[in-house]
Amino acid sequence: MKRQRGSQSLEFAMIVLPFVLLLLAIFELTRFLWLNMVFDSAVNQAMRVARVIPPASAAEQSVKEKMASFPLLEEEKIELSAPRYAGSVSDLAYYHMTSASQAKLGQYTVKYHFSFLLIPRLSAVWQESMTLQRVMVVAYDQ
């Protein structure tokens, strides 16, 4: 009996640590997938806003504010590139840009930098794969 003293505690410690790590990984993966769905919805709503506002710098701020109004999304983690304006889809594809006043289409690139909640240092390790990105083409109402 003396030789088995503490063996149950050791077995518990060997089992509980991997189990807790598995639970944390499941939590973070679920949170990432949930945030991905929220990000998609926010981008869709923001592009509806961009569609009715004339192309200008105010439209970019309105898009960012609309996305930040969604739960789980933090405004400082949203990165919105300057839109590319074009007169047609082929112009957009071949990088023939036009001015904002003559634009019929606008291409926006939106990025959101995800960070782990429980282990934030892991976000720096996998920063490229933890960045959500969407490219949208908006047809403006004129």
Backbone as numpy.savetxt, mean C-alpha at the origin, in Angstrom:
# Nx Ny Nz CAx CAy CAz Cx Cy Cz
13.73 -40.45 38.90 12.92 -39.26 38.90 13.77 -37.99 38.90
14.92 -38.00 39.59 15.74 -36.81 39.68 16.29 -36.41 38.30
16.55 -37.38 37.45 17.11 -37.08 36.13 16.08 -36.45 35.21
14.79 -36.62 35.44 13.74 -36.07 34.59 13.20 -34.75 35.14
13.75 -34.27 36.22 13.29 -33.04 36.83 13.50 -31.86 35.84
12.49 -31.12 35.59 12.58 -29.98 34.68 12.40 -30.32 33.22
12.25 -31.57 32.88 12.11 -31.94 31.47 10.81 -31.43 30.88
9.77 -31.38 31.70 8.49 -30.87 31.19 8.59 -29.37 30.90
9.30 -28.64 31.73 9.49 -27.21 31.47 10.29 -26.99 30.21
11.31 -27.79 30.01 12.13 -27.68 28.80 11.32 -28.02 27.56
10.52 -29.06 27.61 9.67 -29.42 26.47 8.66 -28.32 26.18
8.10 -27.74 27.23 7.15 -26.64 27.04 7.84 -25.46 26.36
9.02 -25.11 26.81 9.75 -23.99 26.22 10.10 -24.27 24.76
10.42 -25.51 24.45 10.77 -25.86 23.07 9.55 -25.80 22.14
8.39 -26.02 22.69 7.17 -26.01 21.88 6.55 -24.61 21.82
6.54 -23.88 22.92 5.82 -22.62 22.98 6.49 -21.53 22.13
7.80 -21.48 22.07 8.48 -20.43 21.29 8.15 -20.53 19.79
8.31 -21.68 19.15 7.90 -21.75 17.74 6.41 -21.50 17.54
5.60 -21.94 18.48 4.15 -21.72 18.35 3.81 -20.24 18.42
4.44 -19.50 19.33 4.20 -18.05 19.44 4.70 -17.35 18.19
5.87 -17.75 17.69 6.37 -17.15 16.45 5.45 -17.43 15.27
4.87 -18.61 15.22 3.91 -18.93 14.17 2.66 -18.06 14.29
2.18 -17.86 15.49 1.01 -16.99 15.69 1.31 -15.55 15.29
2.49 -15.05 15.62 2.87 -13.69 15.23 2.96 -13.56 13.71
3.51 -14.57 13.06 3.61 -14.55 11.59 2.23 -14.58 10.95
1.33 -15.38 11.49 -0.04 -15.43 10.98 -0.73 -14.08 11.17
-0.52 -13.46 12.32 -1.11 -12.15 12.59 -0.62 -11.11 11.59
0.70 -11.05 11.37 1.26 -10.05 10.46 0.84 -10.31 9.01
0.79 -11.56 8.60 0.35 -11.89 7.24 -1.11 -11.50 7.03
-1.94 -11.79 8.02 -3.35 -11.42 7.93 -3.50 -9.91 7.87
-2.74 -9.20 8.67 -2.78 -7.73 8.67 -2.32 -7.19 7.31
-1.28 -7.79 6.73 -0.80 -7.36 5.41 -1.87 -7.56 4.34
-2.54 -8.71 4.35 -3.59 -8.97 3.37 -4.77 -8.04 3.56
-5.13 -7.77 4.79 -6.24 -6.86 5.09 -5.89 -5.45 4.61
-4.66 -5.00 4.89 -4.24 -3.68 4.46 -4.20 -3.59 2.94
-3.84 -4.68 2.28 -3.83 -4.72 0.82 -5.24 -4.50 0.25
-6.24 -5.12 0.87 -7.62 -4.92 0.41 -8.10 -3.50 0.68
-7.74 -2.96 1.84 -8.12 -1.57 2.16 -7.43 -0.62 1.19
-6.17 -0.89 0.87 -5.42 -0.05 -0.08 -6.08 -0.07 -1.45
-6.52 -1.23 -1.92 -7.22 -1.32 -3.21 -8.49 -0.47 -3.20
-9.27 -0.58 -2.15 -10.50 0.22 -2.06 -10.20 1.71 -2.01
-9.17 2.08 -1.27 -8.80 3.49 -1.17 -8.34 4.03 -2.52
-7.57 3.25 -3.26 -7.11 3.69 -4.58 -8.30 3.84 -5.53
-9.24 2.91 -5.51 -10.42 3.02 -6.37 -11.22 4.27 -6.06
-11.45 4.56 -4.79 -12.20 5.75 -4.42 -11.43 7.03 -4.76
-10.12 7.01 -4.55 -9.31 8.19 -4.86 -9.29 8.47 -6.36
-9.31 7.43 -7.18 -9.31 7.65 -8.62 -10.66 8.20 -9.10
-11.73 7.85 -8.39 -13.03 8.46 -8.71 -13.00 9.95 -8.41
-12.31 10.32 -7.35 -12.16 11.74 -7.02 -11.31 12.42 -8.08
-10.22 11.79 -8.48 -9.32 12.38 -9.49 -10.01 12.56 -10.83
-10.97 11.71 -11.12 -11.65 11.77 -12.42 -12.49 13.03 -12.59
-13.09 13.50 -11.52 -13.99 14.65 -11.64 -13.31 15.98 -11.37
-12.10 15.96 -10.83 -11.35 17.20 -10.59 -10.46 17.46 -11.80
-10.44 18.70 -12.30 -9.55 18.99 -13.44 -8.10 18.72 -13.08
-7.30 18.25 -14.04 -5.90 17.93 -13.75 -5.15 19.16 -13.24
-4.66 19.07 -12.04 -3.89 20.16 -11.43 -3.22 19.61 -10.18
-2.45 20.42 -9.54 -1.78 19.97 -8.32 -2.78 19.77 -7.19
-3.90 20.47 -7.21 -4.93 20.29 -6.18 -5.54 18.90 -6.28
-5.58 18.33 -7.46 -6.14 16.99 -7.64 -5.26 15.96 -6.93
-3.96 16.15 -7.00 -3.06 15.22 -6.34 -3.26 15.23 -4.82
-3.44 16.40 -4.26 -3.67 16.50 -2.82 -5.01 15.89 -2.44
-6.02 16.09 -3.27 -7.34 15.50 -3.00 -7.29 13.98 -3.04
-6.52 13.43 -3.97 -6.36 11.98 -4.08 -5.71 11.44 -2.82
-4.66 12.10 -2.37 -3.94 11.65 -1.18 -4.82 11.76 0.07
-5.58 12.83 0.19 -6.47 13.01 1.35 -7.57 11.95 1.36
-8.12 11.63 0.19 -9.16 10.60 0.11 -8.62 9.25 0.55
-7.41 8.92 0.12 -6.81 7.64 0.52 -6.52 7.61 2.02
-6.07 8.72 2.57 -5.75 8.77 3.99 -6.99 8.69 4.87
-8.16 8.94 4.29 -9.40 8.87 5.09 -9.83 7.43 5.37
-9.19 6.46 4.71 -9.53 5.05 4.93 -8.85 4.54 6.20
-9.50 3.60 6.88 -8.88 3.06 8.09 -7.61 2.27 7.76
-6.69 2.26 8.67 -5.41 1.56 8.60 -4.38 2.26 7.72
-4.77 3.21 6.89 -3.81 3.89 6.02 -3.34 5.18 6.67
-2.03 5.34 6.74 -1.43 6.53 7.32 -0.95 7.43 6.18
-1.28 8.71 6.26 -0.99 9.63 5.16 0.50 9.75 4.87
1.34 9.69 5.90 2.78 9.84 5.67 3.40 8.64 4.97
2.70 7.52 4.91 3.21 6.33 4.22 2.70 6.23 2.80
1.81 7.14 2.40 1.28 7.15 1.03 2.19 8.00 0.16
2.63 7.43 -0.93 3.49 8.15 -1.86 2.78 8.20 -3.22
2.50 9.41 -3.68 1.79 9.62 -4.94 2.73 10.33 -5.90
3.05 9.68 -7.00 3.93 10.31 -7.98 3.17 11.36 -8.77
3.92 12.26 -9.37 3.31 13.27 -10.22 2.66 12.56 -11.41
1.43 12.93 -11.76 0.76 12.23 -12.86 1.39 12.54 -14.22
1.29 11.56 -15.11 1.69 11.75 -16.50 0.42 12.01 -17.29
0.37 13.08 -18.04 -0.81 13.45 -18.81 -0.61 13.13 -20.28
-1.68 12.63 -20.91 -1.62 12.30 -22.33 -2.98 12.54 -22.96
-2.99 12.60 -24.28 -4.23 12.81 -25.01 -4.93 11.52 -25.39
-4.19 10.41 -25.46 -4.78 9.12 -25.81 -3.99 8.01 -25.13
-4.51 6.80 -25.23 -3.84 5.65 -24.63 -2.51 5.38 -25.34
-2.48 5.51 -26.65 -1.23 5.27 -27.37 -0.18 6.32 -27.01
-0.60 7.57 -26.82 0.34 8.61 -26.37 0.91 8.26 -24.99
0.06 7.76 -24.14 0.50 7.36 -22.81 1.47 6.18 -22.87
1.19 5.23 -23.74 2.05 4.06 -23.87 3.42 4.41 -24.45
3.46 5.37 -25.36 4.73 5.76 -26.00 5.36 7.00 -25.38
4.90 7.38 -24.20 5.46 8.50 -23.43 5.40 9.83 -24.19
4.33 10.04 -24.95 4.10 11.33 -25.59 3.20 12.12 -24.66
3.81 12.88 -23.78 3.06 13.60 -22.75 2.52 14.92 -23.28
1.47 15.39 -22.65 0.86 16.66 -23.01 0.71 17.49 -21.74
0.25 18.69 -21.89 0.07 19.55 -20.71 -1.20 19.14 -19.96
-1.30 19.59 -18.72 -2.46 19.24 -17.90 -3.74 19.84 -18.46
-3.66 20.98 -19.11 -4.86 21.61 -19.65 -5.44 20.86 -20.85
-4.61 20.11 -21.58 -5.06 19.37 -22.75 -5.21 17.88 -22.47
-5.03 17.47 -21.25 -5.01 16.05 -20.90 -6.40 15.44 -20.95
-6.47 14.28 -21.56 -7.69 13.46 -21.51 -7.49 12.26 -20.61
-6.22 11.88 -20.41 -5.86 10.77 -19.54 -4.75 11.20 -18.60
-4.77 10.61 -17.43 -3.70 10.83 -16.46 -3.29 9.50 -15.85
-2.00 9.30 -15.74 -1.51 8.06 -15.14 -0.88 8.40 -13.78
-1.42 7.77 -12.75 -0.94 7.97 -11.38 -0.27 6.69 -10.89
0.80 6.84 -10.14 1.44 5.72 -9.46 1.35 6.00 -7.97
0.73 5.07 -7.25 0.53 5.22 -5.82 1.26 4.08 -5.12
2.04 4.44 -4.09 2.74 3.44 -3.29 2.36 3.63 -1.82
2.31 2.52 -1.12 2.08 2.55 0.33 3.12 1.66 0.98
3.85 2.23 1.92 4.94 1.51 2.59 4.40 0.81 3.84
4.27 -0.50 3.75 3.77 -1.31 4.85 4.88 -1.53 5.87
4.52 -1.49 7.14 5.50 -1.82 8.18 4.86 -2.80 9.15
5.70 -3.72 9.62 5.21 -4.70 10.58 4.86 -3.99 11.88
3.81 -4.44 12.51 3.36 -3.84 13.75 4.16 -4.36 14.95
4.38 -5.64 15.00 5.02 -6.25 16.17 6.55 -6.25 16.10
7.10 -6.37 14.90 8.55 -6.37 14.73 8.89 -5.37 13.63
8.94 -4.07 13.95 9.13 -3.06 12.90 10.46 -3.15 12.15
11.48 -3.74 12.74 12.78 -3.83 12.07 12.75 -4.75 10.86
11.81 -5.67 10.83 11.69 -6.55 9.66 11.27 -5.78 8.41
10.60 -4.66 8.60 10.15 -3.86 7.45 11.34 -3.33 6.67
12.42 -2.98 7.37 13.61 -2.48 6.68 14.29 -3.59 5.88
14.21 -4.81 6.36 14.83 -5.93 5.67 14.11 -6.24 4.38
12.78 -6.26 4.44 11.97 -6.61 3.27 11.22 -5.40 2.73
11.85 -4.25 2.69 11.16 -3.02 2.30 10.60 -3.08 0.88
11.33 -3.66 -0.05 10.87 -3.72 -1.44 9.62 -4.57 -1.59
9.58 -5.70 -0.92 8.43 -6.58 -1.05 7.27 -6.15 -0.14
7.51 -5.23 0.77 6.45 -4.77 1.67 5.85 -3.44 1.20
6.16 -3.02 0.00 5.60 -1.79 -0.55 4.49 -2.16 -1.52
3.30 -1.67 -1.22 2.15 -1.88 -2.11 2.18 -0.80 -3.18
1.97 -1.18 -4.42 2.02 -0.21 -5.52 0.91 -0.48 -6.51
0.28 0.59 -6.97 -0.77 0.51 -8.00 -0.51 1.62 -9.02
-0.74 1.29 -10.28 -0.67 2.27 -11.37 -2.06 2.38 -11.95
-2.60 3.59 -11.96 -3.96 3.82 -12.46 -3.96 4.80 -13.62
-4.85 4.56 -14.53 -5.07 5.50 -15.63 -6.47 6.07 -15.45
-6.53 7.39 -15.43 -7.79 8.10 -15.18 -8.19 8.82 -16.46
-9.43 8.61 -16.88 -9.99 9.38 -18.00 -10.76 10.54 -17.40
-10.36 11.75 -17.73 -10.97 12.94 -17.13 -12.28 13.29 -17.81
-13.24 13.73 -17.00 -14.51 14.25 -17.52 -14.26 15.65 -18.04
-14.63 15.87 -19.30 -14.45 17.21 -19.87 -15.65 17.63 -20.64
